[in-house]
Amino acid sequence: MFPSDPARSDATRRDGLSRRGLLAATAAGVPAAFVIAASKPAHADPSVTGGDTRITEHELQAAGAVDEDGAPAREITDVLATMVGVTWVDTLSDPVVEARGRQLDGTWSPWYQLEVAIDPETGDEATATELAWLGEVDAVQVRGTQDGADVTDQLIAHVVTTSPTDEDSSPATAGAHAAASATPNASNPSTPRLGPQSPSYTSRAGWGANESWARSTSAADHLKAVVIHHTAGSNSYSSATSPQIVRGIYSYHTQTLGWADVGYNILVDKYGRIFEGRGGGLHRNIAGAHARGFNTGSFGISVMGDYSTAAPPWAAREAVAQIIGWKLLTTFKDRVSATESWTPTTSRIRFKPGVQISLQRVFAHRDVNYTDCPGNAFYGQMGAIRNRAQSFIDRGWRVHLDAYNAAGGQRALGTVTHGAHTAGRYTATLLTNGIILTGGGRPTKAWPSPFAKAWKPSWGHPVRTPVKDGSRTIQAFEHGLAALEGGRTRFVTRTFKDVPPERVFFLEIEDLAAKKVTTGWGDRTFRPDNDNLRDAMIVFIYRALGSPRYTAPRNSPFVDVSRDFVFYKELCWAHESGIARGWSDKRFRPLIPVKRDAVAAFLYRAAGEPKTSARGSKMFKDVTSDVVFDKEIGWLAETGISRGWPDGTFRPFVNIKRDQMATFVNRWMRHTGRV
């Protein structure tokens, strides 16, 4: 637990929690600091309503000049606002900017130093500050200096007026000890239900994000650290006002600064309420815009308020610790005290660009950038927060971490790209080279897989490890087979009940079925282990060539194939095309198994008898130069249609099975450009 914090009881009294409410919370087993009393949200201007945010620009060179505390400032009057941010021209370089507001009782708030914003596109410091909460004010003052000189005439103030919604003022229980997580919703489907023991949070839909303002964000394959911030601005806000602050920051980041989204991954209010920040999914390693040079591979948490002289209340610190513990554990970082290597390439940070450094897995904004963030008082709590985060990890849900370690860890499976989350019937963790699933009637297991990014719940559990098959990689799942070929992933579902996805030639059989080259039997079987008959071989070739239009003759070219034979037309077509010549006694013998050498001959002829110098006798140890179809077998091997056996044999006089035939025909179609 954190050290005793006298401010906890003060904060409780300020927020209107009565002694009776305190006793009721304790009796219910909920820490008192996590109970959020209903309170009136800030509403500076009744003309801005329904959760809307208004932002007006004010060039300060046109604003009234005043002298405050011996320093020049600019004053904007006759505004009803709640927040302020500042931008400047490119000629300035990191000015020191402060702002304050005149409260509705006529008194001025303290001066708040505005944090410099980080451009998410470049990782550079933006020509702008972050947004600061002022509360309900009717005037704003701004002062700015660079190298001690007044530069307010080069600043633009962005005065923000937020408004509440009916949902904002609903009493709530804060995140760190609530039972349920947010659920996916139509306006933000990218965030699924998080895995076991995840913190409860207010989703983007819950705080009212206008998703049409957001653009796509990027994600890292490896989470290295959690970075701690404060937003700065006033700490005098009610629990009902917190969603307004988040909406204001979101509006300013996207509409004023032109960013893709809010910069922080998570925002936490002083009451311990957790708000989903940057979109893309809290279960992913979404790159934020919060720490210059360290955005990719980090997870930014910002506590609303200024904690330069007073640490965040216990509830906020507890929520931050829980988020840290959850995020690190779900990315399989179970030691908070461990370090990670970084090689920053950005200038104007606390490290020399291009030099590898080590940082703790939990660090503060000021540890990497030239800033006071998250404030001196908050920074003094970093050690306690790390210890508390470790306690959350130690008693956290470790089922997937245990499976990961049992399967070989990072060496075998890579790093976590999607932490534990609900996906259909499963709790899934996806990695750069692996999948871990719980549910679906099977035990939890970690599988190596190159298909993690493409995996869908409809695939089910992997049932085999991935294997190389020529130039492609395949892996069998419960409900089909995934194939990676030519940089493209596809998933093929099962057609025949006797051809499971883990069968060696599953994909070839299914490809033939998809092209209607084979239809199998009426009972949904393919009978892959049966010998392939000679008539069926011709039918497969006929269909593979697109079932060309053909009118069969009245008289059969074969004495053993009558006009009422089921494949009469196809066999006549094959004879007339020169593909099937039969025996010297004018028999075709349609119902006997076809041998592998005859398959080579049929496919060679169907390809147009291309010129080749290849000979099977030079490739396979059991094919001699006097084998009738030596050339055809050589062509089959030269084109990759047949690879023979690992022992160097072709076995020309062995009957071919139906699954092998499917493979030959499939490869033949590829070679001849028919797929």
C-alpha positions in Angstrom: 0.0 0.0 0.0 1.0 3.6 -0.3 2.2 5.6 2.7 -0.4 7.3 4.7 -1.7 10.4 2.9 -3.4 13.1 5.0 -4.7 14.6 1.8 -7.0 11.7 1.3 -9.3 12.7 4.0 -9.2 16.4 2.9 -10.0 15.4 -0.7 -12.9 13.3 0.7 -14.4 16.2 2.6 -14.0 18.6 -0.4 -15.9 16.2 -2.7 -18.9 15.9 -0.4 -18.5 12.4 1.0 -20.3 12.3 4.3 -19.2 10.3 7.4 -22.3 8.1 6.8 -21.2 7.6 3.2 -17.7 6.7 4.3 -19.0 4.1 6.7 -21.3 2.6 4.0 -18.4 2.4 1.6 -16.2 0.6 4.2 -19.0 -1.8 5.0 -19.4 -2.7 1.3 -15.7 -3.5 1.1 -14.9 -0.6 -1.3 -12.0 1.7 -0.3 -13.6 5.0 0.6 -11.3 7.0 -1.7 -12.7 5.1 -4.6 -16.3 6.1 -4.0 -17.2 9.1 -6.2 -20.0 11.2 -4.9 -22.5 12.8 -7.3 -21.4 16.4 -7.9 -22.4 19.2 -10.2 -20.3 19.4 -13.3 -18.7 22.6 -14.4 -20.8 24.6 -16.9 -19.2 27.9 -17.8 -21.5 28.9 -20.7 -25.0 27.5 -20.9 -25.0 28.2 -24.7 -22.5 25.3 -25.0 -24.5 22.1 -24.2 -24.8 18.4 -24.5 -21.1 17.6 -24.2 -20.1 19.9 -27.0 -16.8 21.8 -26.9 -16.2 25.3 -28.3 -12.7 26.5 -29.1 -12.0 30.1 -30.0 -8.6 31.6 -31.1 -7.2 34.8 -29.8 -4.1 36.4 -31.2 -2.5 37.8 -28.1 -0.9 40.8 -29.8 -4.4 42.2 -30.1 -5.3 41.4 -26.4 -4.9 43.8 -23.6 -1.5 44.1 -22.1 -1.3 43.9 -18.3 1.4 43.7 -15.7 0.9 40.9 -13.2 3.3 40.2 -10.4 5.9 42.3 -12.1 5.7 40.4 -15.4 3.9 41.4 -18.6 0.9 39.4 -19.6 -2.0 39.5 -22.0 -5.6 39.4 -20.9 -8.7 38.0 -22.7 -11.9 39.3 -21.2 -15.6 38.6 -21.8 -15.1 34.9 -22.3 -16.9 32.0 -20.5 -14.4 29.1 -20.6 -13.0 26.1 -18.8 -9.7 25.3 -20.4 -6.9 27.0 -22.4 -4.0 26.0 -24.7 -1.5 28.1 -26.5 0.2 27.9 -29.9 3.0 30.0 -31.5 4.8 30.8 -34.7 7.7 28.7 -35.9 10.2 31.4 -35.0 9.8 30.7 -31.3 11.6 27.8 -29.7 10.1 26.2 -26.6 8.8 29.4 -24.9 7.8 29.1 -21.2 4.0 29.7 -21.2 1.8 30.2 -18.2 -2.0 30.8 -17.9 -4.6 31.5 -15.3 -8.3 32.2 -15.3 -10.6 34.6 -13.4 -13.1 32.5 -11.6 -16.8 33.5 -11.4 -16.4 34.9 -7.9 -13.9 37.5 -9.3 -10.7 35.9 -7.9 -7.8 34.7 -10.1 -6.6 31.1 -10.1 -2.9 30.4 -9.6 -0.6 30.5 -12.6 -0.3 27.2 -14.3 2.7 26.4 -16.5 1.5 24.7 -19.7 3.4 21.6 -20.8 4.8 21.6 -24.3 2.9 19.2 -26.5 4.6 16.4 -28.5 3.8 16.1 -32.2 2.7 12.5 -32.7 3.7 12.4 -36.4 7.3 13.4 -35.8 7.9 12.8 -32.1 9.1 16.4 -32.0 7.9 19.1 -29.6 5.0 20.9 -31.2 4.6 24.6 -31.5 1.9 24.3 -28.9 1.3 23.6 -25.3 -1.0 21.0 -23.9 -4.4 22.0 -22.7 -4.9 23.1 -19.0 -8.1 23.0 -17.0 -9.0 26.3 -15.4 -12.5 25.6 -14.1 -15.3 28.0 -14.8 -13.8 31.4 -15.7 -14.8 34.6 -17.4 -11.4 35.9 -18.3 -8.0 34.4 -19.2 -4.5 35.7 -18.7 -1.4 34.4 -20.5 2.2 35.2 -20.2 5.1 33.8 -22.2 8.9 34.2 -22.2 11.8 33.0 -24.3 15.2 33.4 -22.8 13.7 35.8 -20.3 12.1 38.1 -22.9 8.3 38.6 -23.3 7.0 36.9 -26.4 3.2 37.0 -25.7 2.7 39.1 -28.9 3.7 35.9 -30.8 1.3 33.6 -29.0 -2.2 32.5 -29.9 -4.5 31.5 -27.1 -7.1 28.7 -27.7 -9.8 29.3 -25.2 -11.9 26.2 -24.7 -15.4 25.9 -23.3 -16.6 22.5 -22.4 -20.1 21.3 -21.4 -21.5 18.4 -19.4 -23.8 15.6 -20.5 -26.4 13.8 -18.3 -24.1 10.8 -18.1 -21.2 12.9 -16.7 -22.9 13.6 -13.4 -23.8 10.0 -12.7 -22.1 8.6 -9.5 -19.5 6.0 -10.3 -17.1 3.6 -8.6 -13.5 4.3 -9.7 -11.5 2.0 -11.8 -8.9 0.2 -9.7 -11.4 -1.8 -7.7 -14.4 -2.1 -10.0 -15.4 -5.5 -11.4 -16.1 -5.1 -15.0 -14.4 -3.6 -18.1 -15.8 -1.5 -20.8 -17.4 -3.4 -23.7 -17.0 -2.8 -27.5 -19.4 -0.4 -29.0 -20.5 0.7 -32.5 -18.6 4.0 -32.3 -15.3 2.4 -31.1 -15.2 -1.3 -32.0 -11.5 -1.4 -31.9 -11.5 -1.9 -28.1 -12.8 -5.3 -27.1 -13.6 -6.5 -23.6 -10.2 -6.8 -21.9 -9.0 -10.1 -20.2 -9.4 -11.2 -16.6 -8.5 -8.8 -13.8 -8.3 -5.8 -16.2 -9.1 -2.4 -14.7 -12.5 -1.0 -15.2 -12.5 2.2 -17.3 -14.7 4.6 -19.1 -14.5 3.8 -22.8 -14.2 6.4 -25.5 -17.9 6.1 -26.2 -18.5 6.4 -22.5 -16.8 9.8 -22.3 -18.2 10.9 -25.6 -15.4 10.7 -28.2 -16.5 11.9 -31.6 -14.8 9.1 -33.6 -15.1 11.0 -36.9 -12.4 13.3 -35.6 -9.9 10.5 -35.1 -7.5 9.1 -37.8 -5.7 5.8 -37.8 -2.9 5.3 -35.2 0.1 3.0 -35.3 1.1 0.2 -32.9 4.4 -1.3 -31.8 5.2 -5.0 -31.7 6.9 -4.7 -28.3 5.9 -2.7 -25.3 8.9 -1.5 -23.3 7.7 0.9 -20.7 4.9 2.9 -19.1 5.4 6.7 -18.9 3.8 8.8 -16.2 2.5 12.3 -16.8 0.2 15.0 -15.4 -2.0 17.2 -17.6 -1.2 20.4 -15.5 -3.9 22.9 -14.9 -6.2 23.3 -11.9 -6.9 20.4 -9.5 -10.2 21.9 -8.6 -12.6 19.8 -10.6 -15.4 17.5 -9.6 -15.8 13.9 -10.5 -18.7 14.9 -12.8 -16.4 17.3 -14.6 -13.7 14.7 -15.5 -15.3 13.6 -18.8 -15.4 17.2 -19.9 -11.7 17.6 -19.4 -11.1 14.5 -21.5 -13.4 15.8 -24.2 -11.7 19.1 -24.1 -8.2 17.6 -24.5 -9.5 15.4 -27.3 -11.0 18.3 -29.2 -7.9 20.4 -28.8 -5.5 17.6 -29.9 -7.6 16.7 -33.0 -9.3 20.0 -34.0 -6.8 22.6 -33.0 -3.4 20.8 -33.3 -4.6 18.5 -36.1 -3.4 15.3 -34.4 -4.8 11.9 -35.3 -6.2 11.4 -31.7 -5.7 12.3 -28.1 -2.1 12.0 -27.2 -2.3 9.9 -24.0 -3.2 6.2 -24.0 -4.9 6.6 -20.6 -6.1 9.5 -18.5 -6.8 9.2 -14.8 -8.7 11.7 -12.7 -7.9 12.5 -9.1 -10.7 10.2 -7.9 -9.1 7.2 -9.5 -11.5 7.0 -12.5 -9.7 5.7 -15.6 -10.5 7.0 -19.1 -9.6 5.3 -22.4 -7.4 7.8 -24.3 -5.9 7.2 -27.7 -7.9 4.8 -29.9 -6.9 1.5 -31.4 -7.5 -0.7 -28.4 -6.0 -0.6 -24.9 -5.0 -4.2 -25.4 -2.6 -3.1 -28.2 0.7 -1.2 -28.0 -0.7 2.0 -29.6 2.0 4.7 -30.0 0.9 7.8 -28.3 2.0 11.4 -28.4 3.4 12.1 -25.0 7.2 11.5 -24.7 9.5 12.9 -27.3 11.7 10.2 -28.8 9.9 7.4 -26.7 6.4 7.3 -28.0 6.7 4.0 -30.0 6.9 1.1 -27.5 5.6 3.1 -24.5 2.2 3.5 -22.9 1.3 6.9 -21.6 -0.7 7.5 -18.5 -1.6 11.1 -17.5 -3.3 12.1 -14.3 -5.5 15.2 -14.7 -4.2 18.1 -12.7 -1.0 19.8 -11.6 1.1 17.8 -9.1 4.0 20.1 -8.6 3.4 20.8 -4.9 0.8 18.2 -4.0 0.8 14.5 -5.0 -2.2 13.0 -6.6 -4.7 11.6 -4.1 -4.3 8.0 -3.1 -7.2 6.9 -5.3 -5.5 8.3 -8.4 -2.1 6.7 -7.5 -3.8 3.4 -6.8 -5.5 3.5 -10.2 -2.2 4.3 -11.9 -0.5 1.5 -10.1 -3.2 -1.0 -11.2 -3.0 0.1 -14.8 0.8 -0.2 -14.8 0.5 -3.7 -13.3 -2.2 -4.8 -15.7 -0.4 -3.4 -18.8 3.0 -4.9 -18.0 1.6 -8.3 -17.0 -0.6 -8.6 -20.2 2.6 -7.9 -22.2 4.5 -10.5 -20.2 6.7 -8.0 -18.3 6.3 -9.4 -14.8 9.2 -7.4 -13.1 8.5 -3.7 -12.8 12.1 -3.1 -11.6 13.6 -4.5 -14.8 15.1 -2.3 -17.5 14.6 -2.1 -21.2 17.1 -0.9 -23.9 16.3 2.1 -26.1 18.3 3.8 -28.8 16.6 7.2 -29.3 17.3 9.1 -32.5 15.7 12.4 -31.6 17.5 15.5 -30.5 16.7 17.8 -27.6 16.1 14.9 -25.2 18.0 14.0 -22.1 20.2 11.5 -24.0 22.6 11.6 -26.8 20.9 10.4 -30.0 22.0 7.1 -31.4 23.4 5.8 -28.2 21.8 2.8 -26.5 20.5 3.5 -23.0 18.6 1.5 -20.4 15.4 2.8 -18.7 13.2 1.3 -16.1 9.9 -0.2 -17.3 8.1 2.6 -15.4 9.5 6.1 -15.8 8.3 9.7 -15.7 8.1 12.1 -18.6 10.8 14.2 -17.0 13.2 11.2 -17.1 13.5 11.5 -20.9 12.4 15.0 -21.8 13.2 18.5 -20.5 10.1 19.0 -18.5 8.9 19.1 -14.9 6.1 16.6 -15.8 4.5 14.9 -13.8 5.4 17.5 -11.1 7.8 17.3 -8.2 5.2 15.9 -5.7 4.1 13.2 -8.1 7.6 12.3 -9.1 8.4 11.7 -5.4 5.8 8.9 -5.4 7.3 7.0 -8.4 9.1 4.4 -6.2 5.9 3.7 -4.2 3.9 3.5 -7.4 6.3 1.0 -8.9 6.1 -1.2 -5.7 2.4 -1.1 -5.7 2.3 -2.0 -9.4 4.4 -5.0 -8.7 1.9 -6.1 -6.1 -0.8 -6.0 -8.7 1.4 -8.1 -11.0 2.2 -10.6 -8.2 -1.5 -11.4 -7.6 -2.6 -10.9 -11.2 -4.0 -13.3 -13.8 -0.9 -15.3 -15.1 -2.5 -18.1 -17.1 -1.3 -16.8 -20.5 2.1 -15.8 -19.1 2.6 -19.4 -17.7 1.6 -20.9 -21.1 4.0 -18.5 -22.8 6.9 -19.5 -20.7 6.1 -23.2 -21.0 6.1 -22.9 -24.8 9.6 -21.2 -25.0 8.8 -17.6 -24.2 10.1 -14.8 -26.5 12.5 -17.0 -28.3 9.7 -19.2 -29.6 6.7 -16.8 -29.7 8.0 -13.3 -29.9 6.5 -10.3 -28.1 2.9 -9.4 -27.3 1.1 -7.3 -29.8 -2.5 -7.8 -28.4 -2.8 -8.4 -24.7 -5.4 -10.7 -23.2 -8.8 -9.8 -24.6 -12.1 -11.4 -25.4 -12.4 -12.6 -29.0 -15.5 -14.6 -29.6 -15.5 -17.6 -27.3 -11.9 -17.1 -26.4 -9.6 -15.0 -24.2 -6.7 -14.4 -26.7 -3.2 -13.0 -26.5 -1.6 -12.5 -29.8 2.2 -12.2 -30.4 4.6 -11.4 -33.2 5.0 -15.2 -33.7 2.4 -16.9 -31.6 -1.2 -17.3 -30.3 -2.4 -18.1 -26.8 -6.0 -19.0 -26.4 -8.2 -19.9 -23.4 -11.7 -21.2 -24.0 -13.5 -23.0 -26.8 -13.6 -26.3 -25.0 -9.8 -26.8 -25.1 -7.1 -26.2 -22.5 -5.1 -23.0 -22.6 -2.1 -23.4 -24.8 0.5 -21.2 -26.5 1.2 -22.0 -30.2 4.0 -20.7 -32.4 2.2 -19.1 -35.4 3.0 -16.6 -38.1 -0.8 -16.0 -38.4 -1.4 -14.1 -35.2 -2.1 -10.8 -36.8 -4.7 -12.4 -39.2 -6.2 -14.8 -36.6 -10.0 -14.6 -36.1 -12.1 -16.4 -33.5 -13.8 -18.4 -36.4 -10.5 -20.1 -37.0 -10.5 -21.8 -33.6 -7.5 -23.1 -31.8 -4.3 -24.1 -33.7 -4.1 -27.9 -33.9 -0.6 -28.2 -35.4 2.6 -26.1 -35.5 3.2 -24.2 -38.7 5.1 -26.0 -41.5 6.9 -24.9 -44.7 5.3 -26.4 -47.8 7.4 -25.3 -50.8 7.3 -21.5 -50.9 4.4 -21.2 -48.5 3.8 -21.6 -44.8 0.7 -23.4 -43.6 -0.9 -24.1 -40.2 -3.9 -26.1 -39.3 -6.6 -24.7 -37.0 -9.8 -26.3 -35.7 -11.9 -25.0 -38.5 -9.6 -24.7 -41.4 -6.1 -24.1 -42.6 -4.2 -20.8 -42.8 -1.7 -20.3 -45.6 0.9 -17.6 -46.1 2.0 -17.4 -49.7 3.5 -14.5 -51.7 3.0 -12.2 -48.8 -0.7 -12.9 -48.6 -2.5 -14.8 -45.9 -5.7 -16.8 -46.6 -7.8 -19.1 -44.5 -9.5 -22.1 -46.1 -12.4 -23.7 -44.3 -13.3 -27.4 -44.4 -15.5 -28.9 -47.2 -15.1 -32.6 -46.8 -15.8 -34.4 -43.5 -13.0 -36.9 -44.1 -10.3 -34.3 -44.8 -9.4 -32.5 -41.6 -7.3 -29.3 -41.7 -4.3 -31.0 -40.3 -4.1 -33.4 -43.2 -1.0 -32.9 -45.4 -2.8 -32.1 -48.6 -5.8 -30.3 -47.1 -5.2 -27.1 -48.9 -4.7 -28.7 -52.3 -7.9 -30.7 -52.0 -9.9 -27.6 -50.8 -8.5 -25.5 -53.7 -9.7 -28.1 -56.2 -13.1 -28.1 -54.5 -13.3 -24.3 -54.6 -12.6 -24.4 -58.4 -15.2 -27.2 -58.9 -12.5 -29.5 -60.2 -13.6 -32.0 -57.6 -17.0 -32.3 -55.9 -16.4 -35.4 -53.8 -19.3 -37.7 -53.0 -22.8 -36.9 -51.9 -22.0 -37.9 -48.3 -19.5 -35.0 -48.1 -16.5 -37.3 -48.4 -13.4 -37.0 -50.6 -11.9 -40.4 -49.7 -8.4 -39.1 -49.9 -6.7 -42.5 -49.2 -8.5 -44.3 -52.0 -6.6 -45.1 -55.2 -7.4 -42.6 -57.9 -9.0 -44.2 -60.9 -8.1 -43.5 -64.5 -11.5 -42.1 -65.5 -11.4 -39.7 -62.5 -7.9 -38.5 -63.5 -9.2 -37.5 -66.9 -12.2 -35.7 -65.4 -10.0 -33.7 -63.1 -7.9 -32.5 -66.1 -11.0 -31.7 -68.1 -12.4 -29.5 -65.3 -9.0 -28.0 -64.6 -8.9 -26.8 -68.2 -12.3 -25.1 -67.7 -14.6 -27.9 -68.9 -14.1 -26.9 -72.6 -17.2 -27.2 -74.8 -17.2 -30.5 -76.6 -19.7 -32.8 -78.3 -18.9 -36.4 -78.0 -18.9 -38.7 -81.1 -21.6 -41.3 -81.6 -18.9 -44.1 -81.6 -16.6 -44.5 -78.7 -12.8 -44.5 -79.4 -12.4 -47.1 -76.6 -14.0 -50.6 -76.7 -14.4 -50.6 -73.0 -16.1 -47.2 -72.7 -19.7 -47.2 -73.8 -21.9 -44.2 -74.6 -23.8 -44.6 -71.3 -20.6 -44.5 -69.3 -20.8 -41.6 -66.7 -17.7 -39.9 -68.0 -18.1 -40.8 -71.7 -17.8 -37.2 -73.0 -14.6 -36.5 -70.9 -12.9 -39.6 -72.1 -13.7 -39.0 -75.7 -12.5 -35.4 -75.3 -9.2 -36.6 -73.8 -8.7 -39.1 -76.7 -9.4 -36.5 -79.3 -7.1 -34.0 -77.6 -4.2 -36.5 -77.5 -4.1 -36.6 -73.7 -5.4 -40.2 -73.3 -4.4 -42.7 -76.0 -5.3 -45.9 -74.2 -3.7 -49.3 -74.9 -3.0 -50.9 -78.3 -6.1 -53.1 -77.8 -8.2 -49.9 -77.9 -9.0 -50.2 -74.2 -8.9 -47.3 -71.8 -9.5 -49.3 -68.6 -11.3 -46.5 -66.8 -11.9 -48.2 -63.5 -8.5 -49.3 -62.7 -6.1 -47.2 -60.5 -3.9 -44.8 -62.4 -0.1 -45.1 -61.8 2.2 -42.2 -61.1 4.0 -42.5 -64.4 0.7 -42.3 -66.3 -0.2 -39.2 -64.3 3.0 -37.6 -65.5 2.1 -38.4 -69.1 -1.5 -37.1 -68.8 -0.4 -33.8 -67.3 2.5 -33.3 -69.7 0.2 -33.8 -72.7 -2.5 -31.5 -71.1 0.2 -28.8 -70.8 0.8 -29.0 -74.6 3.8 -31.3 -74.5 6.3 -28.4 -73.9 9.9 -28.8 -74.9 12.1 -30.1 -72.1 15.5 -31.8 -71.8 14.7 -33.0 -68.3 14.7 -36.7 -67.6 13.3 -38.6 -64.6 16.2 -41.0 -64.8 18.6 -38.1 -63.9 16.5 -37.0 -61.0 15.2 -40.1 -59.2 17.1 -43.2 -58.4 14.2 -45.6 -59.2 13.6 -44.1 -62.7 15.7 -45.7 -65.4 16.2 -44.4 -68.9 14.1 -47.2 -70.4 11.0 -46.2 -68.4 8.4 -45.3 -71.0 7.6 -41.9 -69.5 11.1 -40.9 -68.5 10.8 -37.5 -70.2 7.3 -36.8 -68.8 8.5 -37.7 -65.2 11.5 -35.4 -65.6 9.2 -32.5 -66.8 6.9 -33.1 -63.8 9.9 -32.8 -61.4 11.5 -29.9 -63.3 8.3 -27.8 -63.0 7.9 -28.6 -59.3 4.6 -30.4 -59.8 6.2 -33.5 -58.3 8.9 -33.4 -55.6 9.2 -37.2 -55.1 10.0 -38.7 -51.8 12.7 -37.7 -49.4 14.6 -40.9 -50.2 15.1 -39.7 -53.8 12.5 -42.0 -55.4 9.6 -41.2 -57.7 7.9 -44.7 -57.5 6.5 -44.5 -61.1 4.5 -47.8 -60.9 2.8 -47.1 -57.7 -0.9 -46.3 -57.7 -1.6 -42.6 -57.0 -3.9 -41.8 -54.1 -6.7 -39.2 -54.5 -5.0 -36.7 -52.1 -1.7 -37.0 -54.1 -3.6 -36.5 -57.3 -5.2 -33.3 -55.9 -1.7 -32.0 -55.2 -0.4 -32.8 -58.7 -3.4 -31.2 -60.4 -3.2 -28.1 -58.2 0.5 -27.5 -58.9 -0.1 -28.2 -62.6 -2.8 -25.5 -62.7 -0.4 -23.1 -61.0 2.4 -23.9 -63.4 0.2 -23.5 -66.4 -1.3 -20.2 -65.2 -4.8 -21.5 -64.4 -5.0 -20.1 -60.9 
